[in-house]
Amino acid sequence: MSTLSVPVLSGDTGLTRYLQDIARFPCLEADEEFMLAKRLQEHQDIDAAHMLVTSHLRLVAKIAMSFRGYGLPLVELVSEGNIGLMQAVKRFNPDLGFRLSTYAIWWIKASIQEYVLRSWSLVKIGTTAAQKKLFFNLRKVKKTLESVESKSLSDEDIATIASELNVSAHDVVEMDSRMGGSDFSLNEPVGFESTDELIDMIQETRENQESSFANSQEMTRKKTLFAKALAKLNDRERHILSERRLKDEPATLEDLSQTFNISRERVRQIEARAMEKLQHEVMEAA
């Protein structure tokens, strides 16, 4: 079996070229993906792992682009997402019955989010899940309120955001202040008639993906603990927690109450209980 090299998005390879390069890798049918995953699981087949990774590079690029609003190099976002994808492929269990993309999305987003949180020098994040949720959803909620371009939030906007994201008004004001002034686009054209973007001019100075992968043991340990803890939840708890805490656009209590035919308060209770169980499992395993 021939093995194609994985394209690299760098200062020498623009976004358009990179997307063209990864588009040549075919998407896998469910049965083909299953057989490749079994070959990797049972025989540590490197060619199988390569095909599983390359067939999902477009998924990584799509997810990485959704994080461009934080003003960080797309080069880095894609690189971190690819690391998450490799972790997902390594741990994927095809016998559980779901597709690799469903499982990989969690790892890809987690890797990118960790990079974003580490890279934002103006924002000291990481103390609580609520603060992380606020960081990753503030711009989106402001956009729905048509407040993205305003210099300051109104008291009504602050109260609305605090209620929507389940944080205090003080947290909203502080986060908005910290994020202010750093929102610039690296996707502006270099010239009037140029198709190249500013992001294409950024040199890749970090270590390569292989080195990054080797040095990410602590992150891997934390993700493994989280995945094992998540598996301890029942289907309803896992679904509600995923929809409320792990989506870029969290579902509302009303949406989930209709899905499960229960009250909004009951959805809130299940969410809170799921978080408690998750935290307990992680602490026990640690």
Buried (B, 14 or more C-beta within 10 A) or exposed (E): EEEEEBBBBBBEBBBEBBBEBBEEBEEBEEEBBBBBBBBBBEEEBEEBBBBBBBBBBBBBBEBBBEBBBBBBBBBBBBBBBBBBBBBBBBBBEBEEEEBBBEBBBBBBBBBBBBBBBEBBEEBEBEEEEBBBBBBBBBBBBBEEBEBBEEEEBEEEBBEBBBEBBBBEBEBBBBBBEBBEEEEEEBEEEBEEEEEBBBBBEBEBEEEEBEEBBEEBEEBBEBBEBBBEBBEBBEEBBBBBBBBBBBEEEBBBBEEBBEBEEBEBEBBBEBBEBBBEBBEEBBEEEE
